[in-house]
Amino acid sequence: MSYNNTNTDILIAGAFAAFAVDLLVYPLDTIKTRIQSPDYKRLYTNPSNSSINRSLFRGLYQGVGSVILATIPSSGAFFTTYEGTKSILGHTSFPAPITHSVASSAGELVSCFILTPAEVLKQNAQMVTHPQRSPSSNKIFDGNATVRALRKFNSPTQLWRGYTALAGRNLPFTAMQFPMFEHLRTSIHAYRKRKGIATGSMWETALVTAISAGSAGSVAAVITTPIDVVKTRIMLSAADSDQLRGEAQQKAVKEIEAQGIDAKAEIEKAQQAARGGRAGGLAVGREILRTEGVKGLFRGGALRGLWTALGSGLYLGVYESGRRYLEGRRVGADEGSTP
């Protein structure tokens, strides 16, 4: 379904949709992050019987401020790139699913670059814990969590360490979701027209879009859960990696010096090995599979499917209805100004 929208319309609709989703479904994302964390059992379960303790549900909006500030421009950038690429490829002979996959992938590459620092900061803030009697332990919105998470980072470049992991999750996710979404939406509209029940209203557009996006998103989310688990682990370790590599480097150098070896090459070799300690996505995935099995790779999958169904449905439903509303308002204003 196409509208005669300007880039401003697309930016505003995308930003408003992102803001609405962040506020309404953010708590589910926080719980998912905590479940996927390697510290889940230690921080959020009772040692005696492995049952979930109440701390899992505290501070569910920790880190929301940073992600709202970033998702507004990143969502605008995604939809501007997506619609522009789709329009260009629409004049070629590519099949519609290929067009939608390529357009969504292009949008994600741009969006992820803007979103990555906030996503890294957000997930580390979601994991900040407070003493049970602390005044912050019962706060819904806790700005101190974001500040505490930010203090863990020694360099701004650490905030972009999750770009590859975020893009690696979002690219296959959107490449699967958007072709399914576009197909479902077109099919539902065609069915309603055949049955003579189509109204053409903005509310119909929003509802059909929400159902299509939620259904497609939940399927894509469950399939890509292993990548999401790996992404979460990488982002949660982003602030620690420099410190850990520094400690490993110092330890290796001291061991060589303690042995009385005076070879500079040996020390440099140990330093290079220590500097190379940052685990990539494949290594993280293998470690999860080794220690936790397949179940570990799908940890939080059901919650991710639910979160994505609600989030994608609301996100794209608000976006599409917002585009239509802004177009109608602009066209009406143009017609009113015509003598």
C-alpha positions in Angstrom: 0.0 0.0 0.0 1.5 3.3 -1.1 1.0 6.8 0.2 2.1 10.2 -1.2 4.3 11.0 1.8 7.2 13.4 2.2 10.3 12.4 4.0 9.1 14.6 6.9 5.9 12.6 7.1 8.0 9.3 7.3 10.4 10.7 9.9 7.5 12.0 12.1 5.5 8.8 11.8 8.5 6.6 12.5 9.6 8.6 15.5 6.2 8.6 17.1 5.8 4.9 16.5 9.1 4.2 18.2 8.3 6.4 21.1 4.9 4.6 21.7 6.5 1.2 21.6 9.4 2.1 23.9 7.0 3.3 26.6 4.5 0.5 26.4 6.5 -2.7 25.9 9.9 -1.8 27.3 9.3 -3.8 30.6 9.1 -7.0 28.6 12.4 -6.2 26.9 14.0 -5.6 30.3 12.8 -9.0 31.6 14.0 -10.7 28.4 17.5 -9.1 28.7 17.7 -10.4 32.3 16.6 -13.9 31.4 19.2 -14.0 28.6 22.0 -12.7 30.9 24.7 -15.1 32.0 24.0 -13.8 35.6 20.3 -14.7 35.4 20.4 -17.6 38.0 22.7 -15.7 40.3 20.8 -12.5 40.4 17.2 -13.4 39.7 16.5 -16.9 41.1 16.4 -18.2 44.7 19.4 -20.6 45.3 17.3 -22.9 47.5 14.6 -23.9 44.9 15.6 -22.1 41.7 12.4 -20.1 41.7 12.2 -16.6 40.3 12.7 -13.9 42.9 11.1 -10.4 42.9 14.2 -8.6 41.8 13.5 -9.8 38.2 10.6 -7.4 38.1 12.2 -4.4 39.7 13.3 -1.3 37.7 11.7 -2.5 34.5 12.2 0.9 32.9 15.9 1.2 33.7 17.7 2.6 30.7 14.6 3.7 28.9 15.7 7.3 28.5 18.8 6.6 26.4 16.9 4.3 24.1 14.1 6.7 23.5 16.6 9.4 22.5 18.2 7.1 20.0 15.2 5.2 18.6 13.4 8.3 17.5 16.2 9.3 15.0 17.1 5.7 14.2 13.5 4.8 13.4 13.2 7.8 11.2 16.4 6.8 9.4 15.2 3.2 9.0 11.9 4.1 7.4 13.3 6.8 5.2 15.9 4.4 3.9 13.4 1.6 3.7 10.8 3.5 1.7 13.4 5.1 -0.5 15.1 1.8 -1.4 11.7 0.1 -1.9 10.7 2.9 -4.3 13.9 2.5 -6.3 13.7 -1.3 -6.5 10.0 -1.0 -7.3 11.0 0.1 -10.8 13.1 -3.0 -11.4 12.2 -6.6 -12.2 13.1 -7.9 -8.7 10.3 -10.0 -7.0 8.5 -8.2 -4.2 9.9 -10.4 -1.4 13.5 -9.6 -2.6 12.7 -5.9 -2.8 11.3 -5.9 0.7 14.2 -7.9 2.1 16.9 -5.6 0.5 15.0 -2.4 1.5 14.6 -3.5 5.1 18.3 -4.7 5.3 19.5 -1.3 4.0 17.3 0.5 6.5 18.7 -1.7 9.4 22.3 -1.0 8.5 21.7 2.8 8.8 19.4 2.4 11.9 21.8 0.1 13.8 24.7 2.6 13.6 22.6 5.2 15.3 21.0 2.8 17.8 24.0 0.7 18.9 25.4 3.0 21.6 21.9 3.4 23.2 21.2 -0.3 22.9 24.5 -1.2 24.7 23.9 1.3 27.4 20.3 0.3 27.8 21.0 -3.4 28.3 23.8 -2.7 30.8 21.4 -0.4 32.7 18.7 -3.1 32.6 21.1 -5.3 34.6 21.9 -2.7 37.3 20.8 -4.1 40.6 20.1 -2.2 43.9 20.1 -3.4 47.5 16.7 -4.5 48.5 16.2 -1.7 51.0 17.6 0.9 48.7 15.2 3.8 47.7 16.0 3.0 44.0 15.0 -0.6 44.3 11.3 0.1 44.0 11.5 2.9 41.4 9.9 2.3 38.0 11.9 5.0 36.2 15.5 5.0 37.6 17.8 7.5 36.0 20.7 6.4 38.3 20.8 3.0 36.6 21.8 4.6 33.3 24.4 6.8 35.0 25.8 3.7 36.8 25.9 1.8 33.5 27.6 4.6 31.7 30.4 4.8 34.4 31.4 1.3 33.4 32.6 2.4 30.0 36.1 3.9 29.8 35.9 5.0 26.1 33.0 6.1 23.8 34.1 3.5 21.3 33.1 0.7 23.7 29.4 1.8 23.1 29.7 0.8 19.4 31.1 -2.7 20.1 27.7 -4.3 19.7 27.1 -2.9 16.2 28.0 -6.1 14.4 26.0 -8.2 16.8 23.0 -5.8 16.6 23.1 -5.7 12.8 23.7 -9.5 12.7 20.4 -10.0 14.6 18.3 -7.3 12.9 19.3 -8.1 9.3 18.0 -11.7 9.2 15.0 -10.6 11.4 13.9 -7.8 9.1 14.7 -9.8 6.0 12.2 -12.5 7.2 9.7 -10.2 8.8 9.1 -7.6 6.1 8.3 -9.9 3.2 5.9 -11.9 5.4 4.4 -8.6 6.7 3.9 -7.1 3.3 2.4 -10.4 2.0 0.0 -10.8 5.0 -1.1 -7.2 4.8 -1.8 -7.3 1.0 -3.7 -10.6 1.4 -5.9 -9.4 4.3 -6.8 -6.2 2.4 -7.6 -8.2 -0.7 -9.7 -10.6 1.3 -11.7 -7.8 2.9 -12.3 -6.2 -0.5 -13.5 -9.5 -2.0 -16.0 -9.9 1.0 -17.2 -6.3 0.6 -16.2 -5.4 4.2 -13.4 -3.1 3.5 -14.0 0.4 4.9 -10.8 2.1 3.8 -10.6 3.9 7.2 -7.4 4.8 9.0 -8.5 2.5 11.8 -8.8 -0.4 9.4 -5.3 0.4 8.1 -3.9 0.4 11.6 -5.6 -2.8 12.6 -4.6 -4.8 9.5 -1.1 -3.5 9.7 -0.8 -4.4 13.4 -2.1 -7.9 12.9 0.2 -8.5 9.9 3.3 -7.1 11.5 2.7 -8.8 14.9 2.2 -12.2 13.2 5.3 -11.9 11.0 7.4 -10.4 13.7 6.7 -13.1 16.3 7.7 -15.8 13.8 10.9 -14.0 12.8 11.7 -13.3 16.5 11.5 -16.9 17.6 13.6 -18.1 14.7 16.3 -15.5 15.4 16.4 -15.9 19.2 19.9 -17.6 19.3 21.3 -14.5 17.5 19.5 -12.3 20.0 21.0 -14.2 23.0 24.5 -13.9 21.5 23.9 -10.1 20.9 22.8 -9.7 24.5 25.9 -11.4 25.9 28.2 -9.4 23.7 26.6 -6.1 24.7 26.5 -6.9 28.4 30.3 -7.6 28.3 31.2 -4.5 26.2 32.1 -2.4 29.2 34.2 -5.1 30.9 36.3 -6.3 27.9 38.9 -3.6 28.1 39.4 -4.0 31.8 39.6 -7.8 31.5 42.0 -7.7 28.6 44.2 -5.3 30.5 44.3 -7.6 33.5 45.1 -10.6 31.3 47.9 -8.7 29.6 49.5 -7.6 32.8 49.3 -11.1 34.2 50.9 -12.7 31.2 53.7 -10.1 31.1 54.5 -10.7 34.9 54.6 -14.4 34.4 57.2 -14.1 31.6 59.3 -11.7 33.7 59.0 -13.9 36.8 60.6 -16.8 34.8 63.6 -14.6 34.1 63.0 -14.6 30.3 64.5 -11.4 28.9 63.1 -11.9 25.4 61.1 -8.8 24.3 59.4 -10.8 21.5 57.9 -13.2 24.1 56.4 -10.3 26.0 55.0 -8.7 22.8 53.5 -12.1 21.8 51.8 -12.4 25.2 50.5 -8.9 24.9 49.0 -9.6 21.5 47.3 -12.7 22.8 45.8 -10.8 25.6 44.6 -8.0 23.3 42.9 -10.5 21.1 40.7 -11.7 24.0 37.5 -10.1 22.8 35.1 -12.9 21.9 33.2 -12.7 18.6 29.7 -13.7 18.0 30.5 -17.2 16.8 32.8 -17.9 19.8 30.1 -16.6 22.2 27.5 -18.8 20.5 29.7 -21.9 20.8 30.4 -21.2 24.5 26.6 -20.9 25.2 26.0 -24.1 23.3 28.8 -25.9 25.2 27.8 -24.7 28.7 24.0 -24.4 28.4 23.0 -26.5 25.4 20.5 -25.6 22.7 18.1 -24.5 25.5 20.5 -21.7 26.4 20.5 -20.4 22.8 16.7 -20.1 22.9 16.5 -18.6 26.4 13.8 -16.0 26.5 12.5 -17.0 23.1 8.8 -17.2 24.1 9.0 -13.8 25.8 10.9 -12.4 22.7 8.1 -13.7 20.5 5.4 -12.1 22.7 7.3 -8.8 23.0 7.9 -8.7 19.3 4.3 -9.5 18.4 3.1 -6.6 20.6 6.0 -4.3 19.7 5.9 -4.9 15.9 2.1 -4.7 15.7 2.0 -1.4 17.6 5.1 0.0 15.9 4.1 -0.6 12.3 0.4 0.0 13.1 1.1 3.4 14.5 3.6 4.1 11.7 1.2 3.3 8.9 -1.8 5.1 10.4 0.5 8.0 11.2 1.7 8.3 7.6 -1.9 8.2 6.4 -3.0 10.8 8.9 -0.1 13.2 8.0 -0.7 12.8 4.3 -4.5 13.5 4.7 -3.8 16.5 6.9 -1.2 17.9 4.4 -3.4 17.3 1.4 -6.3 18.9 3.1 -4.3 21.9 4.0 -3.0 22.2 0.4 -6.6 22.0 -1.0 -7.8 24.6 1.5 -5.1 27.1 0.4 -6.0 26.7 -3.3 -8.1 29.6 -4.5 
